[in-house]
């Protein structure tokens, strides 16, 4: 297990997926395919955007998009 955890290729391949998933859990408090979504298109969109920006979530404007989303604002009354 330690070899897997320390494997640079594994970390590179899985880091962005884990980061996008944590945005859903942290900001929207749901799984990516839970309502109002019915599939992983939103997750795939953000993963591609993050990958296209070399993993730079700031450049991908990811966090601000989650915070500015209607879903987030409805949930947290903003």
mmJSON file of the N, C-alpha and C atoms, coordinates in Angstrom:
{"data_MODEL":{"atom_site":{
"group_PDB":["ATOM","ATOM","ATOM","ATOM","ATOM","ATOM","ATOM","ATOM","ATOM","ATOM","ATOM","ATOM","ATOM","ATOM","ATOM","ATOM","ATOM","ATOM","ATOM","ATOM","ATOM","ATOM","ATOM","ATOM","ATOM","ATOM","ATOM","ATOM","ATOM","ATOM","ATOM","ATOM","ATOM","ATOM","ATOM","ATOM","ATOM","ATOM","ATOM","ATOM","ATOM","ATOM","ATOM","ATOM","ATOM","ATOM","ATOM","ATOM","ATOM","ATOM","ATOM","ATOM","ATOM","ATOM","ATOM","ATOM","ATOM","ATOM","ATOM","ATOM","ATOM","ATOM","ATOM","ATOM","ATOM","ATOM","ATOM","ATOM","ATOM","ATOM","ATOM","ATOM","ATOM","ATOM","ATOM","ATOM","ATOM","ATOM","ATOM","ATOM","ATOM","ATOM","ATOM","ATOM","ATOM","ATOM","ATOM","ATOM","ATOM","ATOM","ATOM","ATOM","ATOM","ATOM","ATOM","ATOM","ATOM","ATOM","ATOM","ATOM","ATOM","ATOM","ATOM","ATOM","ATOM","ATOM","ATOM","ATOM","ATOM","ATOM","ATOM","ATOM","ATOM","ATOM","ATOM","ATOM","ATOM","ATOM","ATOM","ATOM","ATOM","ATOM","ATOM","ATOM","ATOM","ATOM","ATOM","ATOM","ATOM","ATOM","ATOM","ATOM","ATOM","ATOM","ATOM","ATOM","ATOM","ATOM","ATOM","ATOM","ATOM","ATOM","ATOM","ATOM","ATOM","ATOM","ATOM","ATOM","ATOM","ATOM","ATOM","ATOM","ATOM","ATOM","ATOM","ATOM","ATOM","ATOM","ATOM","ATOM","ATOM","ATOM","ATOM","ATOM","ATOM","ATOM","ATOM","ATOM","ATOM","ATOM","ATOM","ATOM","ATOM","ATOM","ATOM","ATOM","ATOM","ATOM","ATOM","ATOM","ATOM","ATOM","ATOM","ATOM","ATOM","ATOM","ATOM","ATOM","ATOM","ATOM","ATOM","ATOM","ATOM","ATOM","ATOM","ATOM","ATOM","ATOM","ATOM","ATOM","ATOM","ATOM","ATOM","ATOM","ATOM","ATOM","ATOM","ATOM","ATOM","ATOM","ATOM","ATOM","ATOM","ATOM","ATOM","ATOM","ATOM","ATOM","ATOM","ATOM","ATOM","ATOM","ATOM","ATOM","ATOM","ATOM","ATOM","ATOM","ATOM","ATOM","ATOM","ATOM","ATOM","ATOM"],
"id":[1,2,3,4,5,6,7,8,9,10,11,12,13,14,15,16,17,18,19,20,21,22,23,24,25,26,27,28,29,30,31,32,33,34,35,36,37,38,39,40,41,42,43,44,45,46,47,48,49,50,51,52,53,54,55,56,57,58,59,60,61,62,63,64,65,66,67,68,69,70,71,72,73,74,75,76,77,78,79,80,81,82,83,84,85,86,87,88,89,90,91,92,93,94,95,96,97,98,99,100,101,102,103,104,105,106,107,108,109,110,111,112,113,114,115,116,117,118,119,120,121,122,123,124,125,126,127,128,129,130,131,132,133,134,135,136,137,138,139,140,141,142,143,144,145,146,147,148,149,150,151,152,153,154,155,156,157,158,159,160,161,162,163,164,165,166,167,168,169,170,171,172,173,174,175,176,177,178,179,180,181,182,183,184,185,186,187,188,189,190,191,192,193,194,195,196,197,198,199,200,201,202,203,204,205,206,207,208,209,210,211,212,213,214,215,216,217,218,219,220,221,222,223,224,225,226,227,228,229,230,231,232,233,234],
"type_symbol":["N","C","C","N","C","C","N","C","C","N","C","C","N","C","C","N","C","C","N","C","C","N","C","C","N","C","C","N","C","C","N","C","C","N","C","C","N","C","C","N","C","C","N","C","C","N","C","C","N","C","C","N","C","C","N","C","C","N","C","C","N","C","C","N","C","C","N","C","C","N","C","C","N","C","C","N","C","C","N","C","C","N","C","C","N","C","C","N","C","C","N","C","C","N","C","C","N","C","C","N","C","C","N","C","C","N","C","C","N","C","C","N","C","C","N","C","C","N","C","C","N","C","C","N","C","C","N","C","C","N","C","C","N","C","C","N","C","C","N","C","C","N","C","C","N","C","C","N","C","C","N","C","C","N","C","C","N","C","C","N","C","C","N","C","C","N","C","C","N","C","C","N","C","C","N","C","C","N","C","C","N","C","C","N","C","C","N","C","C","N","C","C","N","C","C","N","C","C","N","C","C","N","C","C","N","C","C","N","C","C","N","C","C","N","C","C","N","C","C","N","C","C","N","C","C","N","C","C","N","C","C","N","C","C"],
"label_atom_id":["N","CA","C","N","CA","C","N","CA","C","N","CA","C","N","CA","C","N","CA","C","N","CA","C","N","CA","C","N","CA","C","N","CA","C","N","CA","C","N","CA","C","N","CA","C","N","CA","C","N","CA","C","N","CA","C","N","CA","C","N","CA","C","N","CA","C","N","CA","C","N","CA","C","N","CA","C","N","CA","C","N","CA","C","N","CA","C","N","CA","C","N","CA","C","N","CA","C","N","CA","C","N","CA","C","N","CA","C","N","CA","C","N","CA","C","N","CA","C","N","CA","C","N","CA","C","N","CA","C","N","CA","C","N","CA","C","N","CA","C","N","CA","C","N","CA","C","N","CA","C","N","CA","C","N","CA","C","N","CA","C","N","CA","C","N","CA","C","N","CA","C","N","CA","C","N","CA","C","N","CA","C","N","CA","C","N","CA","C","N","CA","C","N","CA","C","N","CA","C","N","CA","C","N","CA","C","N","CA","C","N","CA","C","N","CA","C","N","CA","C","N","CA","C","N","CA","C","N","CA","C","N","CA","C","N","CA","C","N","CA","C","N","CA","C","N","CA","C","N","CA","C","N","CA","C","N","CA","C","N","CA","C","N","CA","C","N","CA","C","N","CA","C"],
"label_alt_id":[null,null,null,null,null,null,null,null,null,null,null,null,null,null,null,null,null,null,null,null,null,null,null,null,null,null,null,null,null,null,null,null,null,null,null,null,null,null,null,null,null,null,null,null,null,null,null,null,null,null,null,null,null,null,null,null,null,null,null,null,null,null,null,null,null,null,null,null,null,null,null,null,null,null,null,null,null,null,null,null,null,null,null,null,null,null,null,null,null,null,null,null,null,null,null,null,null,null,null,null,null,null,null,null,null,null,null,null,null,null,null,null,null,null,null,null,null,null,null,null,null,null,null,null,null,null,null,null,null,null,null,null,null,null,null,null,null,null,null,null,null,null,null,null,null,null,null,null,null,null,null,null,null,null,null,null,null,null,null,null,null,null,null,null,null,null,null,null,null,null,null,null,null,null,null,null,null,null,null,null,null,null,null,null,null,null,null,null,null,null,null,null,null,null,null,null,null,null,null,null,null,null,null,null,null,null,null,null,null,null,null,null,null,null,null,null,null,null,null,null,null,null,null,null,null,null,null,null,null,null,null,null,null,null],
"label_comp_id":["UNK","UNK","UNK","UNK","UNK","UNK","UNK","UNK","UNK","UNK","UNK","UNK","UNK","UNK","UNK","UNK","UNK","UNK","UNK","UNK","UNK","UNK","UNK","UNK","UNK","UNK","UNK","UNK","UNK","UNK","UNK","UNK","UNK","UNK","UNK","UNK","UNK","UNK","UNK","UNK","UNK","UNK","UNK","UNK","UNK","UNK","UNK","UNK","UNK","UNK","UNK","UNK","UNK","UNK","UNK","UNK","UNK","UNK","UNK","UNK","UNK","UNK","UNK","UNK","UNK","UNK","UNK","UNK","UNK","UNK","UNK","UNK","UNK","UNK","UNK","UNK","UNK","UNK","UNK","UNK","UNK","UNK","UNK","UNK","UNK","UNK","UNK","UNK","UNK","UNK","UNK","UNK","UNK","UNK","UNK","UNK","UNK","UNK","UNK","UNK","UNK","UNK","UNK","UNK","UNK","UNK","UNK","UNK","UNK","UNK","UNK","UNK","UNK","UNK","UNK","UNK","UNK","UNK","UNK","UNK","UNK","UNK","UNK","UNK","UNK","UNK","UNK","UNK","UNK","UNK","UNK","UNK","UNK","UNK","UNK","UNK","UNK","UNK","UNK","UNK","UNK","UNK","UNK","UNK","UNK","UNK","UNK","UNK","UNK","UNK","UNK","UNK","UNK","UNK","UNK","UNK","UNK","UNK","UNK","UNK","UNK","UNK","UNK","UNK","UNK","UNK","UNK","UNK","UNK","UNK","UNK","UNK","UNK","UNK","UNK","UNK","UNK","UNK","UNK","UNK","UNK","UNK","UNK","UNK","UNK","UNK","UNK","UNK","UNK","UNK","UNK","UNK","UNK","UNK","UNK","UNK","UNK","UNK","UNK","UNK","UNK","UNK","UNK","UNK","UNK","UNK","UNK","UNK","UNK","UNK","UNK","UNK","UNK","UNK","UNK","UNK","UNK","UNK","UNK","UNK","UNK","UNK","UNK","UNK","UNK","UNK","UNK","UNK","UNK","UNK","UNK","UNK","UNK","UNK"],
"label_asym_id":["A","A","A","A","A","A","A","A","A","A","A","A","A","A","A","A","A","A","A","A","A","A","A","A","A","A","A","A","A","A","A","A","A","A","A","A","A","A","A","A","A","A","A","A","A","A","A","A","A","A","A","A","A","A","A","A","A","A","A","A","A","A","A","A","A","A","A","A","A","A","A","A","A","A","A","A","A","A","A","A","A","A","A","A","A","A","A","A","A","A","A","A","A","A","A","A","A","A","A","A","A","A","A","A","A","A","A","A","A","A","A","A","A","A","A","A","A","A","A","A","A","A","A","A","A","A","A","A","A","A","A","A","A","A","A","A","A","A","A","A","A","A","A","A","A","A","A","A","A","A","A","A","A","A","A","A","A","A","A","A","A","A","A","A","A","A","A","A","A","A","A","A","A","A","A","A","A","A","A","A","A","A","A","A","A","A","A","A","A","A","A","A","A","A","A","A","A","A","A","A","A","A","A","A","A","A","A","A","A","A","A","A","A","A","A","A","A","A","A","A","A","A","A","A","A","A","A","A","A","A","A","A","A","A"],
"label_entity_id":["1","1","1","1","1","1","1","1","1","1","1","1","1","1","1","1","1","1","1","1","1","1","1","1","1","1","1","1","1","1","1","1","1","1","1","1","1","1","1","1","1","1","1","1","1","1","1","1","1","1","1","1","1","1","1","1","1","1","1","1","1","1","1","1","1","1","1","1","1","1","1","1","1","1","1","1","1","1","1","1","1","1","1","1","1","1","1","1","1","1","1","1","1","1","1","1","1","1","1","1","1","1","1","1","1","1","1","1","1","1","1","1","1","1","1","1","1","1","1","1","1","1","1","1","1","1","1","1","1","1","1","1","1","1","1","1","1","1","1","1","1","1","1","1","1","1","1","1","1","1","1","1","1","1","1","1","1","1","1","1","1","1","1","1","1","1","1","1","1","1","1","1","1","1","1","1","1","1","1","1","1","1","1","1","1","1","1","1","1","1","1","1","1","1","1","1","1","1","1","1","1","1","1","1","1","1","1","1","1","1","1","1","1","1","1","1","1","1","1","1","1","1","1","1","1","1","1","1","1","1","1","1","1","1"],
"label_seq_id":[1,1,1,2,2,2,3,3,3,4,4,4,5,5,5,6,6,6,7,7,7,8,8,8,9,9,9,10,10,10,11,11,11,12,12,12,13,13,13,14,14,14,15,15,15,16,16,16,17,17,17,18,18,18,19,19,19,20,20,20,21,21,21,22,22,22,23,23,23,24,24,24,25,25,25,26,26,26,27,27,27,28,28,28,29,29,29,30,30,30,31,31,31,32,32,32,33,33,33,34,34,34,35,35,35,36,36,36,37,37,37,38,38,38,39,39,39,40,40,40,41,41,41,42,42,42,43,43,43,44,44,44,45,45,45,46,46,46,47,47,47,48,48,48,49,49,49,50,50,50,51,51,51,52,52,52,53,53,53,54,54,54,55,55,55,56,56,56,57,57,57,58,58,58,59,59,59,60,60,60,61,61,61,62,62,62,63,63,63,64,64,64,65,65,65,66,66,66,67,67,67,68,68,68,69,69,69,70,70,70,71,71,71,72,72,72,73,73,73,74,74,74,75,75,75,76,76,76,77,77,77,78,78,78],
"pdbx_PDB_ins_code":[null,null,null,null,null,null,null,null,null,null,null,null,null,null,null,null,null,null,null,null,null,null,null,null,null,null,null,null,null,null,null,null,null,null,null,null,null,null,null,null,null,null,null,null,null,null,null,null,null,null,null,null,null,null,null,null,null,null,null,null,null,null,null,null,null,null,null,null,null,null,null,null,null,null,null,null,null,null,null,null,null,null,null,null,null,null,null,null,null,null,null,null,null,null,null,null,null,null,null,null,null,null,null,null,null,null,null,null,null,null,null,null,null,null,null,null,null,null,null,null,null,null,null,null,null,null,null,null,null,null,null,null,null,null,null,null,null,null,null,null,null,null,null,null,null,null,null,null,null,null,null,null,null,null,null,null,null,null,null,null,null,null,null,null,null,null,null,null,null,null,null,null,null,null,null,null,null,null,null,null,null,null,null,null,null,null,null,null,null,null,null,null,null,null,null,null,null,null,null,null,null,null,null,null,null,null,null,null,null,null,null,null,null,null,null,null,null,null,null,null,null,null,null,null,null,null,null,null,null,null,null,null,null,null],
"Cartn_x":[0.826,0.0,0.865,1.938,2.843,3.444,3.806,4.36,3.354,2.088,1.045,0.898,0.853,0.671,1.83,3.026,4.205,4.535,3.762,3.999,3.631,4.591,4.376,3.346,3.368,2.414,0.989,0.839,-0.48,-0.978,-0.123,-0.504,-0.888,-0.096,-0.394,-1.742,-1.991,-3.218,-4.46,-4.325,-5.488,-5.708,-4.703,-4.797,-5.932,-6.02,-7.069,-8.464,-8.6,-9.9,-10.305,-9.362,-9.646,-9.972,-9.263,-9.51,-10.919,-11.318,-12.668,-13.717,-13.518,-14.466,-14.601,-13.49,-13.532,-14.268,-14.265,-15.026,-16.525,-16.946,-18.355,-18.716,-17.885,-18.157,-18.11,-17.1,-16.892,-17.874,-18.07,-18.911,-20.381,-20.655,-22.05,-22.586,-21.713,-22.068,-22.878,-22.346,-23.0,-22.011,-22.43,-21.675,-21.884,-20.94,-21.083,-22.3,-22.784,-23.931,-25.238,-25.234,-26.482,-27.268,-28.556,-29.4,-28.798,-28.857,-29.634,-28.995,-27.756,-27.136,-27.629,-27.546,-27.968,-26.862,-25.713,-24.571,-23.291,-22.208,-20.907,-20.448,-21.359,-20.949,-20.319,-20.883,-20.303,-18.919,-18.787,-17.493,-16.49,-16.887,-16.002,-15.609,-16.556,-16.267,-15.164,-15.331,-14.34,-13.01,-13.034,-11.796,-11.032,-11.727,-11.081,-10.527,-11.316,-10.86,-9.61,-9.597,-8.437,-7.238,-7.451,-6.372,-5.823,-6.727,-6.311,-5.483,-5.645,-4.906,-3.763,-3.308,-2.161,-2.363,-3.606,-3.891,-3.992,-3.896,-3.968,-5.437,-5.992,-7.411,-7.744,-6.771,-6.999,-7.195,-6.328,-6.429,-7.714,-8.122,-9.343,-10.594,-10.415,-11.516,-12.535,-12.04,-12.894,-13.579,-12.812,-13.373,-14.391,-14.058,-15.007,-16.288,-16.176,-17.374,-18.285,-17.71,-18.528,-19.19,-18.437,-18.971,-20.034,-19.847,-20.805,-22.007,-22.022,-23.106,-24.435,-25.506,-26.848,-27.06,-26.598,-26.766,-26.097,-24.888,-24.178,-24.91,-25.332,-26.012,-27.348,-28.075,-29.336,-29.082,-28.066,-27.761,-27.32,-26.546,-25.972,-26.561,-27.651,-28.396,-27.659,-26.899,-26.172,-26.805],
"Cartn_y":[-1.199,0.0,1.256,1.233,2.371,2.66,1.603,1.79,2.475,2.116,2.74,4.21,4.483,5.853,6.757,6.207,7.007,7.01,6.322,6.247,7.582,8.252,9.582,9.544,8.526,8.412,8.26,7.432,7.256,8.579,9.266,10.549,11.557,11.658,12.595,12.283,10.998,10.565,10.78,10.615,10.651,11.981,12.831,14.064,14.971,15.219,16.11,15.53,14.217,13.579,13.778,13.559,13.726,15.177,16.103,17.521,17.924,17.516,17.842,17.223,15.992,15.32,16.075,16.557,17.301,18.628,19.219,20.457,20.175,19.066,18.675,18.398,17.646,17.33,18.59,19.402,20.575,21.702,22.072,23.228,22.88,21.765,21.42,20.339,19.725,18.694,17.567,17.083,15.975,15.275,14.121,13.408,14.091,13.984,14.649,14.211,12.995,12.515,12.568,13.193,13.386,14.551,14.603,15.698,17.03,18.017,18.116,17.445,16.98,16.252,14.812,14.18,12.779,11.902,12.511,11.778,12.517,12.154,12.739,13.801,14.365,15.377,16.599,17.054,18.196,17.869,16.701,16.241,16.167,15.575,15.444,16.808,17.754,19.111,19.736,19.664,20.277,19.548,18.242,17.483,17.883,18.003,18.419,19.83,20.716,22.103,22.15,21.391,21.342,20.73,19.638,19.015,19.982,20.679,21.621,22.774,23.062,24.142,23.608,22.416,21.841,21.627,21.429,21.21,22.495,23.63,24.927,25.315,25.012,25.268,26.756,27.587,29.03,29.482,29.008,29.34,28.75,27.604,26.952,27.646,28.588,29.344,28.427,27.359,26.313,26.674,27.099,27.385,28.517,29.566,30.681,30.254,29.347,28.874,28.083,27.268,26.527,27.486,28.442,29.394,30.296,30.649,31.526,30.785,29.467,28.689,28.927,28.816,28.956,27.891,26.686,25.591,25.925,26.443,26.804,27.931,28.931,30.085,29.683,28.795,28.315,27.536,26.709,25.867,26.693,27.744,28.514,29.912,30.178,31.419,32.677,32.625,33.828,34.393],
"Cartn_z":[0.0,0.0,0.0,0.755,0.806,-0.564,-1.309,-2.649,-3.568,-3.441,-4.246,-3.862,-2.57,-2.087,-2.479,-2.561,-2.882,-4.377,-5.166,-6.6,-7.256,-7.847,-8.44,-9.573,-10.391,-11.501,-10.972,-9.956,-9.343,-8.764,-8.044,-7.439,-8.51,-9.574,-10.659,-11.3,-11.512,-12.185,-11.318,-10.015,-9.124,-8.405,-8.335,-7.564,-8.035,-9.331,-9.832,-9.61,-9.787,-9.531,-8.073,-7.178,-5.747,-5.422,-6.051,-5.794,-6.228,-7.426,-7.907,-6.991,-6.608,-5.718,-4.392,-3.862,-2.596,-2.734,-3.926,-4.127,-4.011,-4.599,-4.473,-3.017,-2.327,-0.921,-0.06,-0.254,0.59,0.354,-0.904,-1.206,-1.407,-2.052,-2.345,-1.419,-0.651,0.32,-0.31,-1.43,-2.121,-3.042,-3.527,-4.551,-5.898,-6.796,-8.097,-8.91,-8.695,-9.473,-8.694,-7.51,-6.756,-7.35,-7.045,-7.522,-7.101,-7.931,-9.162,-10.374,-10.267,-11.373,-11.366,-12.517,-12.604,-13.161,-13.438,-13.986,-13.601,-14.224,-13.873,-14.876,-15.652,-16.631,-15.97,-14.853,-14.143,-13.604,-13.003,-12.503,-13.644,-14.763,-15.924,-16.48,-16.482,-16.941,-16.1,-14.765,-13.877,-13.918,-14.068,-14.166,-15.426,-16.541,-17.788,-17.658,-17.068,-16.906,-16.023,-14.959,-14.069,-14.799,-15.514,-16.287,-17.341,-18.035,-19.078,-18.521,-17.227,-16.584,-15.721,-16.028,-15.349,-13.86,-13.438,-12.025,-11.222,-11.891,-11.207,-11.035,-9.845,-9.605,-9.643,-9.345,-9.398,-10.843,-11.713,-13.131,-13.722,-13.228,-13.709,-13.165,-12.241,-11.624,-10.972,-10.421,-9.908,-8.595,-7.609,-6.293,-6.384,-7.104,-7.219,-7.923,-8.883,-9.579,-8.645,-7.785,-6.819,-5.827,-5.327,-4.343,-4.965,-6.225,-6.9,-7.479,-7.376,-7.978,-7.248,-7.988,-7.411,-6.346,-6.619,-5.656,-4.322,-4.354,-3.127,-2.401,-3.145,-2.535,-1.908,-2.55,-1.968,-0.682,-0.692,0.46,1.658,1.405,2.499,2.639,1.945,2.116,1.732,0.686,0.242,-0.996],
"occupancy":[1.0,1.0,1.0,1.0,1.0,1.0,1.0,1.0,1.0,1.0,1.0,1.0,1.0,1.0,1.0,1.0,1.0,1.0,1.0,1.0,1.0,1.0,1.0,1.0,1.0,1.0,1.0,1.0,1.0,1.0,1.0,1.0,1.0,1.0,1.0,1.0,1.0,1.0,1.0,1.0,1.0,1.0,1.0,1.0,1.0,1.0,1.0,1.0,1.0,1.0,1.0,1.0,1.0,1.0,1.0,1.0,1.0,1.0,1.0,1.0,1.0,1.0,1.0,1.0,1.0,1.0,1.0,1.0,1.0,1.0,1.0,1.0,1.0,1.0,1.0,1.0,1.0,1.0,1.0,1.0,1.0,1.0,1.0,1.0,1.0,1.0,1.0,1.0,1.0,1.0,1.0,1.0,1.0,1.0,1.0,1.0,1.0,1.0,1.0,1.0,1.0,1.0,1.0,1.0,1.0,1.0,1.0,1.0,1.0,1.0,1.0,1.0,1.0,1.0,1.0,1.0,1.0,1.0,1.0,1.0,1.0,1.0,1.0,1.0,1.0,1.0,1.0,1.0,1.0,1.0,1.0,1.0,1.0,1.0,1.0,1.0,1.0,1.0,1.0,1.0,1.0,1.0,1.0,1.0,1.0,1.0,1.0,1.0,1.0,1.0,1.0,1.0,1.0,1.0,1.0,1.0,1.0,1.0,1.0,1.0,1.0,1.0,1.0,1.0,1.0,1.0,1.0,1.0,1.0,1.0,1.0,1.0,1.0,1.0,1.0,1.0,1.0,1.0,1.0,1.0,1.0,1.0,1.0,1.0,1.0,1.0,1.0,1.0,1.0,1.0,1.0,1.0,1.0,1.0,1.0,1.0,1.0,1.0,1.0,1.0,1.0,1.0,1.0,1.0,1.0,1.0,1.0,1.0,1.0,1.0,1.0,1.0,1.0,1.0,1.0,1.0,1.0,1.0,1.0,1.0,1.0,1.0,1.0,1.0,1.0,1.0,1.0,1.0,1.0,1.0,1.0,1.0,1.0,1.0],
"B_iso_or_equiv":[0.0,0.0,0.0,0.0,0.0,0.0,0.0,0.0,0.0,0.0,0.0,0.0,0.0,0.0,0.0,0.0,0.0,0.0,0.0,0.0,0.0,0.0,0.0,0.0,0.0,0.0,0.0,0.0,0.0,0.0,0.0,0.0,0.0,0.0,0.0,0.0,0.0,0.0,0.0,0.0,0.0,0.0,0.0,0.0,0.0,0.0,0.0,0.0,0.0,0.0,0.0,0.0,0.0,0.0,0.0,0.0,0.0,0.0,0.0,0.0,0.0,0.0,0.0,0.0,0.0,0.0,0.0,0.0,0.0,0.0,0.0,0.0,0.0,0.0,0.0,0.0,0.0,0.0,0.0,0.0,0.0,0.0,0.0,0.0,0.0,0.0,0.0,0.0,0.0,0.0,0.0,0.0,0.0,0.0,0.0,0.0,0.0,0.0,0.0,0.0,0.0,0.0,0.0,0.0,0.0,0.0,0.0,0.0,0.0,0.0,0.0,0.0,0.0,0.0,0.0,0.0,0.0,0.0,0.0,0.0,0.0,0.0,0.0,0.0,0.0,0.0,0.0,0.0,0.0,0.0,0.0,0.0,0.0,0.0,0.0,0.0,0.0,0.0,0.0,0.0,0.0,0.0,0.0,0.0,0.0,0.0,0.0,0.0,0.0,0.0,0.0,0.0,0.0,0.0,0.0,0.0,0.0,0.0,0.0,0.0,0.0,0.0,0.0,0.0,0.0,0.0,0.0,0.0,0.0,0.0,0.0,0.0,0.0,0.0,0.0,0.0,0.0,0.0,0.0,0.0,0.0,0.0,0.0,0.0,0.0,0.0,0.0,0.0,0.0,0.0,0.0,0.0,0.0,0.0,0.0,0.0,0.0,0.0,0.0,0.0,0.0,0.0,0.0,0.0,0.0,0.0,0.0,0.0,0.0,0.0,0.0,0.0,0.0,0.0,0.0,0.0,0.0,0.0,0.0,0.0,0.0,0.0,0.0,0.0,0.0,0.0,0.0,0.0,0.0,0.0,0.0,0.0,0.0,0.0],
"pdbx_formal_charge":[null,null,null,null,null,null,null,null,null,null,null,null,null,null,null,null,null,null,null,null,null,null,null,null,null,null,null,null,null,null,null,null,null,null,null,null,null,null,null,null,null,null,null,null,null,null,null,null,null,null,null,null,null,null,null,null,null,null,null,null,null,null,null,null,null,null,null,null,null,null,null,null,null,null,null,null,null,null,null,null,null,null,null,null,null,null,null,null,null,null,null,null,null,null,null,null,null,null,null,null,null,null,null,null,null,null,null,null,null,null,null,null,null,null,null,null,null,null,null,null,null,null,null,null,null,null,null,null,null,null,null,null,null,null,null,null,null,null,null,null,null,null,null,null,null,null,null,null,null,null,null,null,null,null,null,null,null,null,null,null,null,null,null,null,null,null,null,null,null,null,null,null,null,null,null,null,null,null,null,null,null,null,null,null,null,null,null,null,null,null,null,null,null,null,null,null,null,null,null,null,null,null,null,null,null,null,null,null,null,null,null,null,null,null,null,null,null,null,null,null,null,null,null,null,null,null,null,null,null,null,null,null,null,null],
"auth_seq_id":[1,1,1,2,2,2,3,3,3,4,4,4,5,5,5,6,6,6,7,7,7,8,8,8,9,9,9,10,10,10,11,11,11,12,12,12,13,13,13,14,14,14,15,15,15,16,16,16,17,17,17,18,18,18,19,19,19,20,20,20,21,21,21,22,22,22,23,23,23,24,24,24,25,25,25,26,26,26,27,27,27,28,28,28,29,29,29,30,30,30,31,31,31,32,32,32,33,33,33,34,34,34,35,35,35,36,36,36,37,37,37,38,38,38,39,39,39,40,40,40,41,41,41,42,42,42,43,43,43,44,44,44,45,45,45,46,46,46,47,47,47,48,48,48,49,49,49,50,50,50,51,51,51,52,52,52,53,53,53,54,54,54,55,55,55,56,56,56,57,57,57,58,58,58,59,59,59,60,60,60,61,61,61,62,62,62,63,63,63,64,64,64,65,65,65,66,66,66,67,67,67,68,68,68,69,69,69,70,70,70,71,71,71,72,72,72,73,73,73,74,74,74,75,75,75,76,76,76,77,77,77,78,78,78],
"auth_comp_id":["UNK","UNK","UNK","UNK","UNK","UNK","UNK","UNK","UNK","UNK","UNK","UNK","UNK","UNK","UNK","UNK","UNK","UNK","UNK","UNK","UNK","UNK","UNK","UNK","UNK","UNK","UNK","UNK","UNK","UNK","UNK","UNK","UNK","UNK","UNK","UNK","UNK","UNK","UNK","UNK","UNK","UNK","UNK","UNK","UNK","UNK","UNK","UNK","UNK","UNK","UNK","UNK","UNK","UNK","UNK","UNK","UNK","UNK","UNK","UNK","UNK","UNK","UNK","UNK","UNK","UNK","UNK","UNK","UNK","UNK","UNK","UNK","UNK","UNK","UNK","UNK","UNK","UNK","UNK","UNK","UNK","UNK","UNK","UNK","UNK","UNK","UNK","UNK","UNK","UNK","UNK","UNK","UNK","UNK","UNK","UNK","UNK","UNK","UNK","UNK","UNK","UNK","UNK","UNK","UNK","UNK","UNK","UNK","UNK","UNK","UNK","UNK","UNK","UNK","UNK","UNK","UNK","UNK","UNK","UNK","UNK","UNK","UNK","UNK","UNK","UNK","UNK","UNK","UNK","UNK","UNK","UNK","UNK","UNK","UNK","UNK","UNK","UNK","UNK","UNK","UNK","UNK","UNK","UNK","UNK","UNK","UNK","UNK","UNK","UNK","UNK","UNK","UNK","UNK","UNK","UNK","UNK","UNK","UNK","UNK","UNK","UNK","UNK","UNK","UNK","UNK","UNK","UNK","UNK","UNK","UNK","UNK","UNK","UNK","UNK","UNK","UNK","UNK","UNK","UNK","UNK","UNK","UNK","UNK","UNK","UNK","UNK","UNK","UNK","UNK","UNK","UNK","UNK","UNK","UNK","UNK","UNK","UNK","UNK","UNK","UNK","UNK","UNK","UNK","UNK","UNK","UNK","UNK","UNK","UNK","UNK","UNK","UNK","UNK","UNK","UNK","UNK","UNK","UNK","UNK","UNK","UNK","UNK","UNK","UNK","UNK","UNK","UNK","UNK","UNK","UNK","UNK","UNK","UNK"],
"auth_asym_id":["A","A","A","A","A","A","A","A","A","A","A","A","A","A","A","A","A","A","A","A","A","A","A","A","A","A","A","A","A","A","A","A","A","A","A","A","A","A","A","A","A","A","A","A","A","A","A","A","A","A","A","A","A","A","A","A","A","A","A","A","A","A","A","A","A","A","A","A","A","A","A","A","A","A","A","A","A","A","A","A","A","A","A","A","A","A","A","A","A","A","A","A","A","A","A","A","A","A","A","A","A","A","A","A","A","A","A","A","A","A","A","A","A","A","A","A","A","A","A","A","A","A","A","A","A","A","A","A","A","A","A","A","A","A","A","A","A","A","A","A","A","A","A","A","A","A","A","A","A","A","A","A","A","A","A","A","A","A","A","A","A","A","A","A","A","A","A","A","A","A","A","A","A","A","A","A","A","A","A","A","A","A","A","A","A","A","A","A","A","A","A","A","A","A","A","A","A","A","A","A","A","A","A","A","A","A","A","A","A","A","A","A","A","A","A","A","A","A","A","A","A","A","A","A","A","A","A","A","A","A","A","A","A","A"],
"auth_atom_id":["N","CA","C","N","CA","C","N","CA","C","N","CA","C","N","CA","C","N","CA","C","N","CA","C","N","CA","C","N","CA","C","N","CA","C","N","CA","C","N","CA","C","N","CA","C","N","CA","C","N","CA","C","N","CA","C","N","CA","C","N","CA","C","N","CA","C","N","CA","C","N","CA","C","N","CA","C","N","CA","C","N","CA","C","N","CA","C","N","CA","C","N","CA","C","N","CA","C","N","CA","C","N","CA","C","N","CA","C","N","CA","C","N","CA","C","N","CA","C","N","CA","C","N","CA","C","N","CA","C","N","CA","C","N","CA","C","N","CA","C","N","CA","C","N","CA","C","N","CA","C","N","CA","C","N","CA","C","N","CA","C","N","CA","C","N","CA","C","N","CA","C","N","CA","C","N","CA","C","N","CA","C","N","CA","C","N","CA","C","N","CA","C","N","CA","C","N","CA","C","N","CA","C","N","CA","C","N","CA","C","N","CA","C","N","CA","C","N","CA","C","N","CA","C","N","CA","C","N","CA","C","N","CA","C","N","CA","C","N","CA","C","N","CA","C","N","CA","C","N","CA","C","N","CA","C","N","CA","C","N","CA","C","N","CA","C","N","CA","C","N","CA","C"],
"pdbx_PDB_model_num":[1,1,1,1,1,1,1,1,1,1,1,1,1,1,1,1,1,1,1,1,1,1,1,1,1,1,1,1,1,1,1,1,1,1,1,1,1,1,1,1,1,1,1,1,1,1,1,1,1,1,1,1,1,1,1,1,1,1,1,1,1,1,1,1,1,1,1,1,1,1,1,1,1,1,1,1,1,1,1,1,1,1,1,1,1,1,1,1,1,1,1,1,1,1,1,1,1,1,1,1,1,1,1,1,1,1,1,1,1,1,1,1,1,1,1,1,1,1,1,1,1,1,1,1,1,1,1,1,1,1,1,1,1,1,1,1,1,1,1,1,1,1,1,1,1,1,1,1,1,1,1,1,1,1,1,1,1,1,1,1,1,1,1,1,1,1,1,1,1,1,1,1,1,1,1,1,1,1,1,1,1,1,1,1,1,1,1,1,1,1,1,1,1,1,1,1,1,1,1,1,1,1,1,1,1,1,1,1,1,1,1,1,1,1,1,1,1,1,1,1,1,1,1,1,1,1,1,1,1,1,1,1,1,1]
}}}
